[in-house]
Amino acid sequence: MIAYNLESINKELPSGVKLVAVSKFHPFEAILEAYSEGQRAFGESRPQEFASKAVQLPLDIEWHFIGHLQTNKLKLVLPYAYLVESIDTEHLLDAVNAWGEKNGKTISVLLEVHIGAEETKQGLTPAEVVALLGRAVEFPFICFRGLMGMASHTDDEHAIRGDFANIKGLFDECRRLYPELKDFDQLSIGMSDDWRIALDYGCTEVRIGTAIFGNREY
Ligand SMILES: *Cc1c(COP(=O)(O)O)cnc(C)c1O
């Protein structure tokens, strides 16, 4: 089933849009099955699970951290992360930069934007994103790669399109304001239920879990 799901998603994804297979809560075997089909980018949301998978699974896997990250968990995530997609406070960004300085590693990040009319208030506001990027030089161990967002959890396609249009507008605005941020070119939007819609808004990456691996058991 995993192989079939991956193949049908890959058939529909335009080249240039990266598929991150969100494997959180799924066992090693599920990841290895996707890996044997050629999938290399995986997303995880819990630091302990992220670390144990990263150290035990093949070294050429590109690990994306997509969950809430507390500053006391950095050592579980930052040594293995290809991209931290969920920078949601300046406090966290400060801590990641300090960890990078101490460990001699530049950390690639996306800023998580609060776009949906969601219960969860996770994410930076558009104004906070613009202000933080304006001070990018204060974070020499951070490589700002782009933005990540989640649309409202709803069946209302109109609302989802509104959310994606907002984050795409913010993304374009940031690129216009800060052309010196040469690596700021990634827009990570779109999940199992809305990734086809996200393609209409210039996403460069989709994060798909359930539609590849099936339902998660919590
Ligand atoms: C779990 C998760 C996903 C994947 O969700 P699905 O609906 O299973 O595709 C994508 N992004 C983030 C940030 C997540 O936490």
The ligand as an SDF file (V2000), in Angstrom:
LIG
                    3D

 15 15  0  0  0  0  0  0  0  0999 V2000
    1.3150   15.4780   10.8800 C   0  0  0  0  0  0  0  0  0  0  0  0
    1.7310   16.6360   10.0600 C   0  0  0  0  0  0  0  0  0  0  0  0
    1.6530   16.6010    8.6510 C   0  0  0  0  0  0  0  0  0  0  0  0
    1.0610   15.4380    7.8710 C   0  0  0  0  0  0  0  0  0  0  0  0
   -0.3120   15.3730    8.0870 O   0  0  0  0  0  0  0  0  0  0  0  0
   -1.2310   14.3610    7.2040 P   0  0  0  0  0  0  0  0  0  0  0  0
   -2.5820   14.9740    7.3040 O   0  0  0  0  0  0  0  0  0  0  0  0
   -1.1430   13.0340    7.8650 O   0  0  0  0  0  0  0  0  0  0  0  0
   -0.7060   14.3520    5.8240 O   0  0  0  0  0  0  0  0  0  0  0  0
    2.1300   17.6860    7.9450 C   0  0  0  0  0  0  0  0  0  0  0  0
    2.6430   18.7710    8.5700 N   0  0  0  0  0  0  0  0  0  0  0  0
    2.7310   18.8460    9.9070 C   0  0  0  0  0  0  0  0  0  0  0  0
    3.3100   20.0700   10.5210 C   0  0  0  0  0  0  0  0  0  0  0  0
    2.2650   17.7940   10.7040 C   0  0  0  0  0  0  0  0  0  0  0  0
    2.3530   17.8850   12.0370 O   0  0  0  0  0  0  0  0  0  0  0  0
  1  2  1  0
  2  3  1  0
  2 14  2  0
  3  4  1  0
  3 10  2  0
  4  5  1  0
  5  6  1  0
  6  7  2  0
  6  8  1  0
  6  9  1  0
 10 11  1  0
 11 12  2  0
 12 13  1  0
 12 14  1  0
 14 15  1  0
M  END
$$$$
